[in-house]
Amino acid sequence: QVQPVESGGGLVQAGGSLRLSCAHSGRLVNINGMGWYRQAPEKQREWVATITSGGGTYYASFVKGRGTISRDNAKNTMYLQINSLKPEDTAVYYCNINAVTGEYWGQGTQVTVSS
């Protein structure tokens, strides 16, 4: 199983926090970078955050200051912590892994933020 698997989504009230996880089997090697994207209803998928192979982190403006992307190489898992959630953060969140062998997407995890 090469496809990464997301978890951690759910229903949360505005102002709350969630930590999303993205796990892969470990069969992926030479990973260039990992990232999170999201897609809200009737909107295009948009980039949220990236963590590079060197540990550099980058964030979209709408999540900067509220989000933290991290990874645990020993567990083959990447995380996205989002605080101060807003209703406009409601979306399906997807994990993306960019490796030498190609690009891999997870199935997504739904995040719903109620006002």
Wavefront OBJ file of the C-alpha trace (Angstrom):
o trace
v 0.000 0.000 0.000
v 1.718 3.110 -1.243
v -1.201 5.518 -1.011
v -1.020 7.649 2.125
v -3.926 7.559 4.555
v -5.277 10.606 6.328
v -7.048 10.644 9.681
v -8.023 13.074 12.385
v -10.798 14.998 10.697
v -14.144 15.581 12.274
v -16.669 18.121 13.477
v -15.339 20.905 15.655
v -16.663 24.239 16.865
v -15.164 27.475 15.659
v -12.142 28.359 17.732
v -11.254 24.740 18.315
v -8.295 22.712 17.119
v -7.621 19.572 15.159
v -4.549 17.534 14.371
v -4.621 15.717 11.071
v -2.344 12.780 10.381
v -1.037 11.330 7.147
v 0.548 7.914 7.337
v 2.278 5.979 4.622
v 3.606 2.457 4.612
v 7.242 3.364 4.557
v 7.688 1.912 1.100
v 8.043 5.427 -0.222
v 11.659 6.467 -0.281
v 13.453 9.539 -1.519
v 10.573 11.791 -0.546
v 11.139 15.316 -1.787
v 8.378 16.875 0.219
v 5.024 16.294 1.833
v 2.086 18.602 2.031
v -1.533 19.239 2.769
v -4.206 20.490 0.429
v -7.895 21.103 0.963
v -11.020 21.312 -1.128
v -14.163 23.020 0.036
v -17.533 22.314 -1.583
v -17.761 23.794 -5.068
v -14.229 25.148 -4.851
v -10.954 24.086 -6.362
v -8.391 22.187 -4.337
v -5.931 24.573 -2.724
v -2.542 24.191 -1.112
v -2.360 24.506 2.676
v 1.170 23.688 3.815
v 4.374 21.883 2.845
v 7.255 20.327 4.709
v 10.375 19.646 2.671
v 12.852 16.803 2.963
v 15.127 19.182 4.800
v 12.445 20.123 7.289
v 11.581 23.498 5.846
v 7.954 24.482 6.311
v 5.735 26.704 4.219
v 2.164 27.822 4.761
v -0.640 29.377 2.794
v -1.528 32.812 4.062
v -4.905 31.708 5.369
v -3.358 29.175 7.770
v -0.116 30.937 8.683
v 0.016 31.542 12.409
v -2.720 28.976 13.053
v -1.235 25.874 11.499
v 1.811 23.727 12.136
v 3.010 21.050 9.761
v 5.387 18.430 11.111
v 6.495 14.886 10.521
v 7.752 11.858 12.415
v 10.034 9.928 10.085
v 10.208 6.961 12.441
v 6.431 6.601 12.170
v 6.236 7.519 8.465
v 3.647 10.076 9.442
v 3.039 13.727 8.749
v 0.812 15.994 10.807
v -1.093 19.217 10.428
v -2.198 20.967 13.583
v -4.700 23.772 13.007
v -5.776 26.033 15.827
v -8.432 28.730 15.976
v -10.481 26.923 13.365
v -12.962 28.953 11.362
v -16.090 27.856 9.480
v -14.263 28.679 6.249
v -11.741 25.968 7.105
v -14.455 23.420 6.375
v -13.140 21.184 3.608
v -11.781 17.790 2.764
v -8.095 17.789 3.627
v -5.752 15.764 1.460
v -2.252 14.550 2.067
v 0.251 14.771 -0.792
v 3.621 13.069 -0.976
v 6.101 14.040 -3.662
v 8.661 11.295 -4.094
v 11.186 10.366 -6.730
v 8.824 7.621 -7.867
v 5.911 9.983 -8.311
v 3.214 11.934 -6.545
v 0.805 10.259 -4.161
v -2.511 11.479 -2.791
v -4.592 10.217 0.067
v -8.360 9.818 -0.011
v -8.894 12.819 2.217
v -10.371 13.476 5.637
v -13.372 15.725 6.213
v -13.021 18.710 8.516
v -16.223 20.530 9.417
v -16.143 23.656 11.549
v -19.432 24.825 13.008
v -20.089 28.453 13.869
l 1 2 3 4 5 6 7 8 9 10 11 12 13 14 15 16 17 18 19 20 21 22 23 24 25 26 27 28 29 30 31 32 33 34 35 36 37 38 39 40 41 42 43 44 45 46 47 48 49 50 51 52 53 54 55 56 57 58 59 60 61 62 63 64 65 66 67 68 69 70 71 72 73 74 75 76 77 78 79 80 81 82 83 84 85 86 87 88 89 90 91 92 93 94 95 96 97 98 99 100 101 102 103 104 105 106 107 108 109 110 111 112 113 114 115
